[in-house]
Amino acid sequence: MGALTPPRARPARLLVPAGIGIVAAMVLLASVGATAFSDGNVALLLGYLCVWVPLLVAVGVAAIDVGRAAGEQHGAARRFLRLSIRPIDLVWGLAVGLLTRTAASLIEIGVYGSIGTAGVSFGETVYDLWWLFGALLAPVLLAPFVEELFFRGLVLRAVYGQVAAHGSSGWAAPIAVVVSGLTFALMHLVTIEAGNPQAIVVVGVSTLIFGLAAASVSLATGRIGGAIVAHVSFNGLVVVPALLAF
């Protein structure tokens, strides 16, 4: 865990864009989810954009602030976000993705009595660019990258730095892991219907477990590469089997 160092920019300032980003994403996502669209492809795209745009803007604002604090125009933001992938991160990521997906499947069995009830399903399919985006690119590649940049690249480090700055270095890691995991889980609960407690339990607990695991990997390695690989694996192990079964 010593690989993660507090950012040079004041941690409290980094928490501001992080907080605004997650709140904006949740509000926009809830608004889109409550709106009826005649075109399902448009609804899908807007749903993703409502999450990605606020999160990426928050990461960008924080990265600029870090660059200014470090007196650098280039490189400081990348080092702050720990955006790098090494061969060992593939091992870490695949292991965490498989273990957390297994845990999620066990939760589904416990709640629903079977695996896959909360998974992805595909009805009548038109194999076009919309299908490629909605079935593979967005859930398996783009969403993991954007969400890990925010939750493990920004939130985790901002909270860690804030707690450590107040002299509680021993609590910095566990608090940062919990906050990163909880906010990650909460964002995924926004579109779940309040009258569906089973889905709330399955999605909430599964995403919380993954969020805690991904944050722990980031702290252990000092990079978010392993978390990105884990996220790709976690989502891919739902989407790919659904596609193969279609």
MIZA-748640 format. One record per residue (C-alpha): residue number from 1; x, y, z. Coordinates in Angstrom, 1 decimal. Example, Ala and Ser with C-alpha at 12.3 -4.5 7.8 and 13.67 -1.06 7.14 Angstrom:
<nodes>
[1, [12.3, -4.5, 7.8]];
[2, [13.7, -1.1, 7.1]];
</nodes>
This chain:
<nodes>
[1, [0.0, 0.0, 0.0]];
[2, [3.0, 2.3, 0.3]];
[3, [3.1, 2.6, -3.5]];
[4, [0.2, 5.1, -3.3]];
[5, [1.4, 8.6, -2.3]];
[6, [-0.8, 11.6, -1.5]];
[7, [-1.1, 14.0, -4.5]];
[8, [0.7, 17.4, -4.4]];
[9, [-2.4, 19.3, -5.0]];
[10, [-4.5, 19.9, -1.9]];
[11, [-6.6, 16.7, -1.4]];
[12, [-9.6, 18.8, -0.3]];
[13, [-9.6, 20.5, -3.7]];
[14, [-9.5, 17.2, -5.5]];
[15, [-12.5, 16.0, -3.5]];
[16, [-14.6, 18.9, -4.9]];
[17, [-14.6, 17.8, -8.6]];
[18, [-14.8, 14.1, -7.5]];
[19, [-18.0, 14.9, -5.5]];
[20, [-19.5, 17.1, -8.2]];
[21, [-18.7, 14.4, -10.8]];
[22, [-20.4, 11.5, -9.0]];
[23, [-23.5, 13.6, -8.0]];
[24, [-23.9, 15.0, -11.5]];
[25, [-23.6, 11.5, -13.0]];
[26, [-26.2, 10.0, -10.7]];
[27, [-28.7, 12.8, -11.2]];
[28, [-28.3, 12.7, -15.0]];
[29, [-28.5, 8.9, -15.0]];
[30, [-31.7, 8.9, -12.9]];
[31, [-33.2, 11.6, -15.1]];
[32, [-32.5, 9.6, -18.3]];
[33, [-33.8, 6.4, -16.7]];
[34, [-37.1, 8.1, -15.8]];
[35, [-37.5, 9.4, -19.4]];
[36, [-39.3, 7.3, -22.1]];
[37, [-37.4, 7.1, -25.4]];
[38, [-38.9, 5.7, -28.5]];
[39, [-35.4, 4.8, -29.8]];
[40, [-33.7, 2.4, -27.5]];
[41, [-30.3, 3.1, -29.1]];
[42, [-30.6, 6.8, -28.2]];
[43, [-31.6, 5.9, -24.6]];
[44, [-28.6, 3.6, -24.3]];
[45, [-26.1, 6.2, -25.6]];
[46, [-27.5, 8.9, -23.4]];
[47, [-27.3, 6.6, -20.4]];
[48, [-23.6, 6.1, -20.9]];
[49, [-22.9, 9.7, -21.7]];
[50, [-24.7, 10.8, -18.6]];
[51, [-22.1, 8.9, -16.6]];
[52, [-19.0, 9.3, -18.7]];
[53, [-19.1, 13.0, -19.4]];
[54, [-19.3, 14.2, -15.7]];
[55, [-16.8, 11.6, -14.6]];
[56, [-14.3, 12.5, -17.3]];
[57, [-14.8, 16.2, -16.7]];
[58, [-14.1, 15.7, -13.0]];
[59, [-10.9, 13.7, -13.8]];
[60, [-9.8, 16.4, -16.2]];
[61, [-10.3, 19.2, -13.7]];
[62, [-8.4, 17.3, -11.0]];
[63, [-5.6, 16.5, -13.4]];
[64, [-5.2, 20.1, -14.4]];
[65, [-5.1, 21.1, -10.7]];
[66, [-2.4, 18.5, -10.0]];
[67, [-0.3, 19.7, -13.0]];
[68, [-0.5, 23.2, -11.7]];
[69, [0.5, 22.2, -8.2]];
[70, [3.4, 20.3, -9.5]];
[71, [4.5, 23.1, -11.8]];
[72, [4.4, 20.8, -14.8]];
[73, [2.5, 21.0, -18.1]];
[74, [2.9, 17.3, -19.0]];
[75, [3.3, 14.1, -17.1]];
[76, [2.0, 15.2, -13.7]];
[77, [-1.6, 14.2, -14.5]];
[78, [-0.7, 10.8, -15.8]];
[79, [1.5, 10.1, -12.8]];
[80, [-1.3, 11.3, -10.5]];
[81, [-3.9, 9.0, -12.1]];
[82, [-1.3, 6.1, -12.1]];
[83, [-2.5, 5.3, -15.6]];
[84, [-0.2, 2.5, -16.6]];
[85, [-0.4, -1.2, -17.1]];
[86, [2.4, -3.7, -16.5]];
[87, [2.4, -7.5, -17.3]];
[88, [1.7, -8.3, -13.6]];
[89, [-1.4, -6.1, -13.7]];
[90, [-2.9, -8.6, -16.2]];
[91, [-2.5, -11.4, -13.7]];
[92, [-3.9, -9.3, -10.8]];
[93, [-6.7, -8.0, -13.0]];
[94, [-7.8, -11.3, -14.4]];
[95, [-7.7, -12.9, -10.9]];
[96, [-9.7, -10.2, -9.3]];
[97, [-12.2, -10.1, -12.2]];
[98, [-12.7, -13.8, -12.0]];
[99, [-13.0, -14.0, -8.2]];
[100, [-15.4, -11.1, -8.0]];
[101, [-17.6, -12.4, -10.8]];
[102, [-17.7, -15.7, -9.1]];
[103, [-18.8, -14.0, -5.9]];
[104, [-21.5, -12.1, -7.9]];
[105, [-22.7, -15.3, -9.4]];
[106, [-23.0, -16.9, -5.9]];
[107, [-25.0, -13.9, -4.8]];
[108, [-27.3, -14.4, -7.7]];
[109, [-27.8, -18.0, -6.8]];
[110, [-28.5, -17.1, -3.2]];
[111, [-31.1, -14.4, -4.2]];
[112, [-32.6, -15.7, -7.4]];
[113, [-31.9, -19.4, -7.2]];
[114, [-29.9, -19.4, -10.5]];
[115, [-27.0, -17.6, -12.2]];
[116, [-27.6, -15.0, -14.8]];
[117, [-31.0, -13.5, -13.7]];
[118, [-29.3, -10.2, -13.3]];
[119, [-27.1, -10.6, -16.3]];
[120, [-27.3, -9.4, -19.9]];
[121, [-29.8, -10.7, -22.4]];
[122, [-30.2, -10.0, -26.1]];
[123, [-33.4, -10.2, -28.0]];
[124, [-33.9, -9.6, -31.7]];
[125, [-30.4, -8.5, -32.8]];
[126, [-29.4, -6.3, -35.7]];
[127, [-25.6, -6.6, -36.1]];
[128, [-24.7, -2.9, -36.8]];
[129, [-22.6, -0.3, -35.1]];
[130, [-25.2, 0.3, -32.4]];
[131, [-25.0, -3.4, -31.5]];
[132, [-21.2, -3.3, -31.4]];
[133, [-21.3, -0.3, -29.1]];
[134, [-24.1, -1.5, -26.8]];
[135, [-23.0, -5.2, -26.6]];
[136, [-19.2, -5.0, -26.5]];
[137, [-17.5, -1.6, -26.7]];
[138, [-19.4, 0.3, -24.0]];
[139, [-19.8, -2.3, -21.3]];
[140, [-16.6, -4.3, -21.8]];
[141, [-14.1, -1.7, -22.8]];
[142, [-15.2, 2.0, -22.5]];
[143, [-17.1, 1.9, -19.2]];
[144, [-14.4, 0.0, -17.3]];
[145, [-11.7, 2.5, -18.5]];
[146, [-13.8, 5.6, -17.7]];
[147, [-15.1, 4.4, -14.4]];
[148, [-11.6, 3.2, -13.2]];
[149, [-10.1, 6.5, -14.1]];
[150, [-12.6, 8.2, -11.9]];
[151, [-13.2, 5.8, -8.9]];
[152, [-9.7, 4.4, -8.6]];
[153, [-7.7, 7.2, -10.4]];
[154, [-9.4, 10.2, -8.7]];
[155, [-11.7, 9.2, -5.8]];
[156, [-9.4, 6.7, -4.2]];
[157, [-6.4, 9.0, -4.3]];
[158, [-8.3, 12.1, -3.3]];
[159, [-9.7, 10.4, -0.2]];
[160, [-6.4, 8.8, 0.6]];
[161, [-4.6, 12.1, 0.4]];
[162, [-7.3, 13.9, 2.5]];
[163, [-7.2, 11.4, 5.3]];
[164, [-3.4, 11.1, 5.3]];
[165, [-3.1, 15.0, 5.3]];
[166, [-5.0, 15.0, 8.6]];
[167, [-2.4, 12.8, 10.3]];
[168, [-4.4, 9.6, 10.0]];
[169, [-2.1, 7.7, 7.6]];
[170, [-3.0, 4.4, 9.2]];
[171, [-6.7, 4.9, 8.3]];
[172, [-6.0, 6.4, 4.9]];
[173, [-6.0, 3.1, 2.9]];
[174, [-9.1, 1.4, 4.4]];
[175, [-11.2, 4.6, 4.3]];
[176, [-10.2, 5.3, 0.7]];
[177, [-11.0, 1.8, -0.3]];
[178, [-14.5, 1.9, 1.4]];
[179, [-15.4, 5.3, -0.1]];
[180, [-14.3, 4.3, -3.6]];
[181, [-16.2, 1.0, -3.3]];
[182, [-19.4, 2.6, -1.9]];
[183, [-19.6, 5.4, -4.4]];
[184, [-19.0, 2.9, -7.2]];
[185, [-21.9, 0.7, -5.9]];
[186, [-24.2, 3.6, -5.4]];
[187, [-23.8, 4.8, -9.0]];
[188, [-24.8, 1.4, -10.2]];
[189, [-28.0, 1.4, -8.0]];
[190, [-29.4, 4.6, -9.5]];
[191, [-31.3, 2.9, -12.3]];
[192, [-32.6, -0.1, -10.3]];
[193, [-36.3, 0.1, -9.6]];
[194, [-37.1, 0.8, -5.9]];
[195, [-39.7, -1.9, -6.0]];
[196, [-37.2, -4.6, -6.9]];
[197, [-35.3, -5.3, -3.7]];
[198, [-33.8, -8.5, -5.1]];
[199, [-32.1, -6.6, -7.9]];
[200, [-30.9, -3.9, -5.4]];
[201, [-29.3, -6.6, -3.2]];
[202, [-27.6, -8.4, -6.1]];
[203, [-26.4, -5.3, -8.0]];
[204, [-25.5, -3.4, -4.8]];
[205, [-23.5, -6.2, -3.1]];
[206, [-21.8, -7.4, -6.3]];
[207, [-20.6, -3.9, -7.3]];
[208, [-19.6, -3.1, -3.8]];
[209, [-17.4, -6.3, -3.6]];
[210, [-15.9, -5.5, -7.0]];
[211, [-15.3, -1.8, -6.0]];
[212, [-13.5, -2.8, -2.8]];
[213, [-11.4, -5.4, -4.6]];
[214, [-10.4, -3.0, -7.5]];
[215, [-9.5, -0.3, -5.0]];
[216, [-7.4, -2.7, -3.0]];
[217, [-5.5, -3.8, -6.2]];
[218, [-4.9, -0.1, -7.0]];
[219, [-3.5, 0.5, -3.6]];
[220, [-1.3, -2.6, -3.6]];
[221, [0.2, -1.8, -7.0]];
[222, [0.1, 2.0, -7.0]];
[223, [-1.5, 1.8, -10.5]];
[224, [-5.0, 1.5, -11.9]];
[225, [-4.0, -0.8, -14.7]];
[226, [-4.9, -3.9, -12.7]];
[227, [-8.3, -2.4, -11.8]];
[228, [-9.0, -1.7, -15.4]];
[229, [-8.2, -5.3, -16.4]];
[230, [-10.3, -6.5, -13.5]];
[231, [-13.2, -4.4, -14.6]];
[232, [-13.0, -5.5, -18.2]];
[233, [-13.0, -9.1, -16.9]];
[234, [-15.8, -8.6, -14.5]];
[235, [-18.1, -7.1, -17.1]];
[236, [-16.9, -9.4, -19.9]];
[237, [-17.8, -12.5, -18.0]];
[238, [-21.4, -11.4, -18.1]];
[239, [-21.6, -10.0, -21.6]];
[240, [-19.6, -12.6, -23.5]];
[241, [-21.5, -15.6, -22.2]];
[242, [-24.8, -13.9, -23.1]];
[243, [-23.6, -13.3, -26.6]];
[244, [-22.4, -16.9, -27.0]];
[245, [-25.7, -18.2, -25.7]];
[246, [-27.7, -16.1, -28.2]];
</nodes>
